[in-house]
């Protein structure tokens, strides 16, 4: 077994489950809301609708503002990585999260896009064990509004899920490339319901912690880096696996670089 683990470290990218139960989430009263993309980085986009194309960066900011308002009304201290249409580097977003320190959680808000227009539904990503409860609660609330994708809650090593030192979750509210969901999220009322679902998940986690949610083991993995994204993008272009949502490419890092130790994940963790 020991040699098997060493082999995984050498070959698979150093993913090894740590021993012991996951630590429960610490109480928090500060929430970092991170609207994805911005400025020159549009993120994903819809096909043209009657009012033009929907840009992910605009919907993410609008939704985050709505979540901020709902959380402030509930007494939370809310910090945002951007409040207007500007580019913010992913590592800077992580630095903002880490400066907040204990007593805070981070929620990154995105809308998804892909070449397959039939794919739809909300997805919520987390990496660390202390983020599982928050991700679960947000995902449950969001799926009740948008509908499930069949993937729902996903454990994936992204810069905004792996690198923050505080619990961190990345939400893909809906698929802009799915006609039904694009029409839905074009409506401000629908974005308000989505914001309410995200806020409800955060409020529930602040109130109940991880109570009633199955613990998952912490998994060690190296920090997620921008250089991996560029490498992955190049490989993906070669394979002609085109995905429209390429500008910040945070969603693709681990999908395109399967670690051997994912076998451990499959054996030890069912994301439901
Ligand atoms: Zn995005």
Boltz pocket constraint, residues with backbone or C-beta under 6 A from the ligand:
constraints:
  - pocket:
      binder: B
      contacts: [[A, 36], [A, 37], [A, 43], [A, 44], [A, 56], [A, 109], [A, 110], [A, 111], [A, 245]]
      max_distance: 6.0
